[in-house]
């Protein structure tokens, strides 16, 4: 709370509110890929508007995915299937904030991987989005 960053859910909350549904990949410890060289990125910026925020004035979680999906090239979006999405939220952003998006495109043995890093004007990572297309 003091740093205003997402944290782990306390065990007592998990015990009280957990649905009982098991993870689809037991024991998975997924790590987001690291950011590549700056010159490999496609960059754009946006300003957080009223329609992007929730009742607390924070950017709504689904907006991060929408912004990242806007940077998927049409030839991938129209001709491939989205197979996996990973999002890690690092820091809040509020109405009026400027967000700088840096998107990287990789071809892997599993398909096309698109990584988007959302940063504030100080270059602090707000969120990371990884999508896999086949």
N, C-alpha and C positions, 0 to 999 in steps of 0.2 A: 504494500500500500504506500509506503513512504517513497519508494522510487517510481511509483505509478507504472509498473511493468507487470505483465502477467506472471503468475506464480503457480506452483503446484497446488493441487487441491489437497487440503488436509485429510488425513486418514479418517477422522471422525465424520467428515462430510461424505466421503466415498462410502463408508459403511451405512450411513443413514439414507443416502439418496441414490446409490448405484442401482442400475436397472437389473443387474444380474447377467446382462449380456456380455459374453466373452469377446475379447479382441479377435478379429478375423485372422490375425497372425500373432499367435501367442508369443510373448516375450520379445516382440519386435522392438528394436532400438534404432529407429530410422534417424539418420543424420542427413540434414539438407546438404546438397552439394555446395562446394565453396564457390565464391564469385570468381569469374575469370578475369582476364586482363581488360582494362577499361576500354581499349580500342575495339574490342570484340562486341561491345554492347550497343544495342539500339536504345536510345534515350528519349524520354519525353517527360514533361512535367504537367501537373494538374493541380487545381485548387479544390480543396474539400468544400463542397457546397451544402446547403440545407438538405437537399434531397439525398445526400450521401450519409447523413448522420442519424443516429438514434435519438431517443428522448433525453439522453444525457449530453448530447452534442458531440459524441464520439463518432468517428467513421464506423458505419455498420460493417460487421465482419464479412458479409457476403459481397460488399463493394470491392474488397481487395481482390477477390476472385474475378469479379466483373472487369475490373481495370486490367488485370493480367490477361484475361481472355480477349480483350480488345486488341492486344498486341500479337495474338496468334495470326500468322499469315493466312490469307484466304485459302491458298492451295492446301494447307494442312487442315484448317478448320472444315473446309468443304469436302475433302477427299479422304480424311482419316478419322478414326474413332478415338475419342478420349478414353484412355484406359486407367489412368491413375492421376490423382490430384493430392498434393501435399501442401499444407499451408502452416507456417509457423508465424505467430504473432509475437512481435518483440516489444513494441512500444505503441502507445495510443497516438492517434492523430485527431485533431479537432477541426470543426468548421473554420474555414479561413486559412488553414495551414496549406503550405505548398508541399507537394509530394513529387519527388523525382523518381521515375521508374527507369530501371536499367534491365533490359531483357537480353538473354543469351540463348542461342539456338545450338543444340548439339545433336548429332546423329549417333545413336548407340546401337548395340546389338538388339535391343528391345524396341527400337523405334526412334521417333523424334522426341527429344527432351527439350522443353522450353522452361528456362529458369528466369523468374522475375524478382528483382530486389527492389523494394519500395523504401525510399530513404527520405529523411527530412532535409532541410536546407543545410544543416550541419553535417550531413552525410551519415547520420545515425540510422541504422537499419530499423525500419518500422515493422516490416513483414517480409517474408520470403514465400514465393509461390513456385512450386515445381509441378509441371504437367507432363504426362507421357502420352504420346499419340502413336497409334499403329494403323 
